[in-house]
Amino acid sequence: MQEIKGERTRKTRSNKRHWIRPVLSVTQNECLARVSYITDTPMKDSLNIFAGVR
């Protein structure tokens, strides 16, 4: 095996974690929770209402 002289740089992991921003802000999420409570639908289904709001 050959020895490399000098400093070696480490490779970046290919599966490194990335920070992903939340889809909705806190106020939008609270509003969505209220709408889903009033309409008695799951929040996942109520999200379709807010699709064009952003």
C-alpha beads as a LAMMPS data file, in Angstrom:
LAMMPS data file: protein, C-alpha beads

54 atoms
53 bonds

1 atom types
1 bond types

-500.0 500.0 xlo xhi
-500.0 500.0 ylo yhi
-500.0 500.0 zlo zhi

Masses

1 110.0

Atoms # bond

1 1 1 0.000 0.000 0.000
2 1 1 1.290 3.441 -0.854
3 1 1 1.423 6.147 1.726
4 1 1 0.037 9.515 0.653
5 1 1 2.076 12.451 1.859
6 1 1 0.353 15.584 3.141
7 1 1 -3.170 15.994 4.411
8 1 1 -6.042 14.013 2.994
9 1 1 -9.464 15.570 2.582
10 1 1 -12.458 13.569 3.661
11 1 1 -15.259 12.908 1.246
12 1 1 -18.780 14.135 1.982
13 1 1 -21.254 11.372 2.667
14 1 1 -23.598 10.694 -0.216
15 1 1 -26.538 10.157 2.155
16 1 1 -25.898 13.254 4.261
17 1 1 -28.961 14.657 6.001
18 1 1 -30.461 17.855 4.643
19 1 1 -32.581 20.303 6.604
20 1 1 -36.049 20.608 5.081
21 1 1 -38.216 23.585 5.934
22 1 1 -41.756 22.992 7.178
23 1 1 -44.457 23.196 4.528
24 1 1 -46.752 25.434 6.594
25 1 1 -45.995 28.163 9.083
26 1 1 -47.178 27.811 12.678
27 1 1 -50.134 30.141 12.167
28 1 1 -51.219 28.301 9.026
29 1 1 -50.954 24.985 10.857
30 1 1 -53.124 26.285 13.725
31 1 1 -55.694 27.577 11.247
32 1 1 -55.683 24.227 9.468
33 1 1 -56.203 22.432 12.791
34 1 1 -59.244 24.607 13.532
35 1 1 -60.719 24.047 10.067
36 1 1 -60.238 20.301 10.313
37 1 1 -61.845 20.293 13.774
38 1 1 -64.863 22.309 12.586
39 1 1 -65.374 20.252 9.427
40 1 1 -64.570 16.954 11.200
41 1 1 -62.038 15.960 8.526
42 1 1 -58.446 14.805 9.059
43 1 1 -55.774 17.498 8.776
44 1 1 -54.204 15.600 5.900
45 1 1 -57.394 16.003 3.851
46 1 1 -57.854 19.627 4.934
47 1 1 -54.410 20.482 3.577
48 1 1 -55.876 20.383 0.069
49 1 1 -57.849 23.522 0.987
50 1 1 -54.601 25.423 1.574
51 1 1 -52.827 24.193 -1.562
52 1 1 -53.063 27.535 -3.373
53 1 1 -52.834 29.856 -0.347
54 1 1 -49.045 30.141 -0.160

Bonds

1 1 1 2
2 1 2 3
3 1 3 4
4 1 4 5
5 1 5 6
6 1 6 7
7 1 7 8
8 1 8 9
9 1 9 10
10 1 10 11
11 1 11 12
12 1 12 13
13 1 13 14
14 1 14 15
15 1 15 16
16 1 16 17
17 1 17 18
18 1 18 19
19 1 19 20
20 1 20 21
21 1 21 22
22 1 22 23
23 1 23 24
24 1 24 25
25 1 25 26
26 1 26 27
27 1 27 28
28 1 28 29
29 1 29 30
30 1 30 31
31 1 31 32
32 1 32 33
33 1 33 34
34 1 34 35
35 1 35 36
36 1 36 37
37 1 37 38
38 1 38 39
39 1 39 40
40 1 40 41
41 1 41 42
42 1 42 43
43 1 43 44
44 1 44 45
45 1 45 46
46 1 46 47
47 1 47 48
48 1 48 49
49 1 49 50
50 1 50 51
51 1 51 52
52 1 52 53
53 1 53 54
